[in-house]
Amino acid sequence: MSVRSRWLMISVGLGVLLNPLNSSMISVAIARLQNVYRLDFTAVSWIIFSFYIASSVAQPVMGKASDLFGRKKIFLTGLVVAFAASLLAPLSPNFGWLIVFRIVQSIGTSMMVAVGLAIVRIHITEKQASALSVLSIFLSGAAAIGPFIGGVLIHWWDWPAIFFVNIPFAVTSYLLAWRNIPKDEPPAAVGSMSFRKWIDLIDAPGILLFTVGLVSLLVGLLSAKSSEHFSFVHVIAGLIGLVSLGAFVRHELKAASPFIPLRTFAKYPAMTWVNVEFILVNVLYYSLFFGLPSYLQMVRHVSEIQTGILMLSLGLCSLVVSPIAGRWIDKSGPRPALLVSGILMALGSIWIMTLNQTSPVISVCLALAAFGISNGMNNVGMQAALFRSSPKGIIGVASGVFMTSRYLGTILSSLLLGILMGDKFSAGGFRLLGAILTAIALSLVFMSWRRREPGQLQES
């Protein structure tokens, strides 16, 4: 790899890591934000919801936008947006404004993730596989060490530091990207494209229905849980959500360029089941990822920095296991690895059910190790299963749907935590979470056991 290619990798890597870093750092800040803004756990959960809902919409939209307006331009714009949001978020006068800046931050960081991979593929032609693997290290590494970095920052400088820490990354990445990412001219068709064609291309009606439906349904469910009863307002919000999601499904089945290609699910059931499994995998992983720090801080009164250190074992196990799992899956296929992963998640979930206020804090590492190892296997195994079940002609579409499944699993994990915990995180609620996660893990074990793997990728 040439010197110019290395600098290009660093430029892109420093930008794309901001999305996973900010999605993971917040896990150790939830307890502090709950105290600062005097909110219940359900309300403060919107700091998680907002980021992932915005990411699930922004990444595919910005990917399409980059094809029209240029990848370098979208990447640099994303850095500016992320910089501004990170600078303004700590100055928020209330929690509502913090959510607004969190959404803006998500959009900015999503712009870089959406085009970073494409920039590397287009402009690095030598040892491209190695370059893509390095970029994946930026992404997975940032997610792995995010809770540790968040814990250290909050311990020494309080919660605003988890936003300010983005500023040097954004500035450095911008300066390097401006110099090292080659300029790419947008297609000539952009100038002649009407506003109506642009709206159709990104499927704005589908995005609007999806967002309104998801947010309304979450508001109805979580508000009812927080107030302990269903009011007329909660029912109306829930109905708006259900109607909007129903309209979204109907619209997507007819759209020429759908936001989420639902017709693909009906046409390829094997691929559909892989995405269902991936949703469940992410419900399991992120329920622990966001739930355990709050349990440690609110129930066990563990400091932020100690929580970050404990959570580091989760990410490190995942990083270490991923390349080993890759070699195993290359030889044996994804089924054995996914079966072992499901068993480990079941054992980890059962272990959560045994935790109480007198359990040694170090015992938490057993559950973290189980989930970390299983996540390393899932990162490789689920992608391998996707490629085996998806026709070659739609592999790009399949990858986009796969990422949407990740976000849906993450959002559902936050919803599960909000419903179980309500106004206060409790030891009893955490054990109940363990029971639910055990049931989900056992269902994944069964699905992996029954999996039928094709010998090769399906043909389109």
Secondary structure as UniProt FT lines:
FT   HELIX           3..16
FT   HELIX           18..25
FT   HELIX           26..28
FT   HELIX           30..37
FT   HELIX           41..44
FT   HELIX           46..69
FT   HELIX           71..88
FT   HELIX           89..91
FT   HELIX           95..123
FT   TURN            126..127
FT   HELIX           128..157
FT   TURN            159..160
FT   HELIX           161..164
FT   HELIX           166..180
FT   HELIX           189..192
FT   HELIX           195..202
FT   HELIX           204..227
FT   HELIX           232..254
FT   HELIX           262..267
FT   HELIX           269..294
FT   HELIX           295..299
FT   HELIX           304..332
FT   HELIX           334..354
FT   TURN            357..358
FT   HELIX           361..363
FT   HELIX           364..389
FT   HELIX           392..394
FT   HELIX           395..421
FT   TURN            422..423
FT   HELIX           427..449
//
